[in-house]
Amino acid sequence: MKVLQVNPNLTFGRSLRNDEVDEYTKTLKEAKKITGQTGKSAFIIPMLSLPVSEAKDIGIGHLASKEGIDFIDYMHTYLDFNIVKDLPSGQIKKYKNFFCNYEASALALGDQNINPELLTEDKYSSILTKEEFQNIVNANTKSNKHEFINCENAMESGSTQDNILKKAYERFTKLDENSPLKQKYVKFVKDNEFWLNFPRKEEPDQEFFKFKQFLAEEHLAEGKKLLNDRGIKLCGDCLINFTTDEVNAFPKAFKKGYNTGLPSWGIPTLDYDKILDESSDAYKLLKLKIQLMARRYDVIRFDVGWNYITPVMTPHGEDKVLKKNKKYLGSALVDNIDKWVKEIKGEDFDLKNLVYEVEAGPDEFSPFDEYSGKLIEPLENRVKVYSSVYMDNNWGSNDAFLKRKWPGDTFSIGTGNHDHQPLKQIAKGIPDSASDNFIRKTNSIEPLAKILKMNPKDLDDPATYSKAKFAEIMSAKNIHYFFMDVLGREERYNEHDPHSATNFRRRVTPDYKKIYQNALHEGFGFNIMDALERVFRAKGYDKSNPDLYATIIKFRDILIEKEPEITKTVNNTADDDIVKLASAGKNSTKSLKSSKGLWIGSAIAAAAGIFGIYKNKKSPKDA
């Protein structure tokens, strides 16, 4: 009798059962409150990388889609985040051999925000047919499409999606002018005419461009509403860059012959000599960019945020940042940013929802006053984003920042983001290829062991180290984590190689549940209950909250359990019944006895026993 393993979709790690979710959620919220993680918890996932089913895979993911929001729901159950953060969502152009979100438009949204499937629905007057949508899916033929996004199919001018959207546009133009969709479009164009109407080299058809911008705004808003309905905020990334078209449209806003930061960045610089003058083009353009972000998102992260405090204007020809090219603006410009956002969001808007990237090289920016050594005034009460990637005894941890007298609500600490070396690489002691091959694990072992009261030698083990790094951030009020780290992935998202065909293209595959559960079992995925258990033990909360601590341990262990392997016999007439009922889990034998009789329970036991024999059978030479 031949024995086969059944249900290939069973995960290696154990998922939460439906009857466990409520208790898990309650435990998680109570434990986070005790450890102090009561502020922002941001899950960083590029919308492009969201999972898509095989039948709908045009090459990129969308938040305003069933598959996208299902993934968010699944991860939200396990991690209880309250923010989802995207990378910059402007129109992305190809740079070298890849599409980089930071080489995007600052004002216009990118075509990646458009979910063409939505255009087949009644609310969009079915301006796209289901067959046309399927044509976009069919054009996604890359051999590695399951692992990497296909920007060429969905985002480039002249791509399959672009050509089919032109057909949708033709149908749109024929709609009744009084139709709800047309009326909404007319209002959008009127409200945004200042930035919509300038010529763009990449978009020669202005009317088609406006149509796509309208769809991108609508679909982004749909995705945001799906999150908001779940109590989750959407965070947008306000990139420092501008495109050539934007520079040409507002030439007086920029300082000609200069770049922002390092010349190698190739970023045109606003004229920061005039940026505080309300009548200047530089002031008006930056205000426009900020207010578009405020309209589209709940939370804003400012890419190269330090440049709004101490902008660097490097003349062409220089190959490094020099002190003479820095212009200290203090709080003046960031105060304006606060004001501009409140004009859109209202006076009650919490300015702690504006977060600034201030990690930079010492030549570019220092957050400290060079004389007093204290945090500079513009950063004192603003939320700063930092990473534990650079942890040492005096930096890169919640403890280190609190010892510097930083209020807990003025910084966010995370295990990394799209730029950093993956946590799994660091845990394995792999050198950081983007930073002189430095082994980042080395300097972090001692502080990590002190914070969590661990034996430093235990952190030599990669899985233990990875768990400890996740645990360390759980005492911070505000935290963030990148999807690749959460899923225990070792590959680098930003490979820092402009010629790599896989740079910025990693995506979540449809079998993400299996991937995540496997990562939890192996010790590299973000098991938040394991993290909380370590913090409880280190801080003594296990003694003051023994019942809660016991429940944390219970769920920690559940998440690393191995899913039971189910087997079936090929020539047993009761096979189908056995398989269906066995899939219920560990207690399946009990339910089988009550529904099918004792003989079925015995059959399962026999089948499992036979499978064990086959699985462990030795070859003649091993006998």
Stockholm file with secondary structure:
# STOCKHOLM 1.0

chainA/1-623         MKVLQVNPNLTFGRSLRNDEVDEYTKTLKEAKKITGQTGKSAFIIPMLSLPVSEAKDIGIGHLASKEGIDFIDYMHTYLDFNIVKDLPSGQIKKYKNFFCNYEASALALGDQNINPELLTEDKYSSILTKEEFQNIVNANTKSNKHEFINCENAMESGSTQDNILKKAYERFTKLDENSPLKQKYVKFVKDNEFWLNFPRKEEPDQEFFKFKQFLAEEHLAEGKKLLNDRGIKLCGDCLINFTTDEVNAFPKAFKKGYNTGLPSWGIPTLDYDKILDESSDAYKLLKLKIQLMARRYDVIRFDVGWNYITPVMTPHGEDKVLKKNKKYLGSALVDNIDKWVKEIKGEDFDLKNLVYEVEAGPDEFSPFDEYSGKLIEPLENRVKVYSSVYMDNNWGSNDAFLKRKWPGDTFSIGTGNHDHQPLKQIAKGIPDSASDNFIRKTNSIEPLAKILKMNPKDLDDPATYSKAKFAEIMSAKNIHYFFMDVLGREERYNEHDPHSATNFRRRVTPDYKKIYQNALHEGFGFNIMDALERVFRAKGYDKSNPDLYATIIKFRDILIEKEPEITKTVNNTADDDIVKLASAGKNSTKSLKSSKGLWIGSAIAAAAGIFGIYKNKKSPKDA
#=GR chainA/1-623 SS CCEEECCTTCCSBCCCCGGGHHHHHHHHHHHHHHHTCCSCEEEECCGGGSCCCGGGCSSSCCSSSHHHHHHHHHHHHHHCCSEEECCCCEEEEEETTEEEEEEEEEEEECGGGCCGGGGGSGGGTTCSCHHHHHHHHHTCCCTTTTTBCCHHHHTSTTSHHHHHHHHHHHHHHTSCTTSHHHHHHHHHHHHTHHHHSSCBTTBCCHHHHHHHHHHHHHHHHHHHHHHHTTTCEEEEEECSCCCHHHHHHSGGGEEEEEEESSGGGCCEEECTTTTTCTTSHHHHHHHHHHHHHHHHCSEEEETTGGGGTSCBEEETTCCSCCGGGBCCCTTHHHHHHHHHHHHHHCTTCCGGGEEEECCCCTTTCCSBCTTTCSBCHHHHTSEEEEEGGGCBTTBSSHHHHHHTTCCGGGEEEESCCSSSCCHHHHHTTCCBTTTTTBCTHHHHHHHHHHHHTCCGGGGGSHHHHHHHHHHHHTTSSEEEEEHHHHTTCCSCSSCSCTTCTTTTCBCCCTTHHHHHHHHHHHTCSCCHHHHHHHHHHHHTHHHHSHHHHHHHHHHHHHHHCBCCCCEEETTCTTHHHHHHHHTTCTTHHHHHHHHHCHHHHHHHHHHHHHHHHHHHCCCGGGC
#=GC SS_cons         CCEEECCTTCCSBCCCCGGGHHHHHHHHHHHHHHHTCCSCEEEECCGGGSCCCGGGCSSSCCSSSHHHHHHHHHHHHHHCCSEEECCCCEEEEEETTEEEEEEEEEEEECGGGCCGGGGGSGGGTTCSCHHHHHHHHHTCCCTTTTTBCCHHHHTSTTSHHHHHHHHHHHHHHTSCTTSHHHHHHHHHHHHTHHHHSSCBTTBCCHHHHHHHHHHHHHHHHHHHHHHHTTTCEEEEEECSCCCHHHHHHSGGGEEEEEEESSGGGCCEEECTTTTTCTTSHHHHHHHHHHHHHHHHCSEEEETTGGGGTSCBEEETTCCSCCGGGBCCCTTHHHHHHHHHHHHHHCTTCCGGGEEEECCCCTTTCCSBCTTTCSBCHHHHTSEEEEEGGGCBTTBSSHHHHHHTTCCGGGEEEESCCSSSCCHHHHHTTCCBTTTTTBCTHHHHHHHHHHHHTCCGGGGGSHHHHHHHHHHHHTTSSEEEEEHHHHTTCCSCSSCSCTTCTTTTCBCCCTTHHHHHHHHHHHTCSCCHHHHHHHHHHHHTHHHHSHHHHHHHHHHHHHHHCBCCCCEEETTCTTHHHHHHHHTTCTTHHHHHHHHHCHHHHHHHHHHHHHHHHHHHCCCGGGC
//
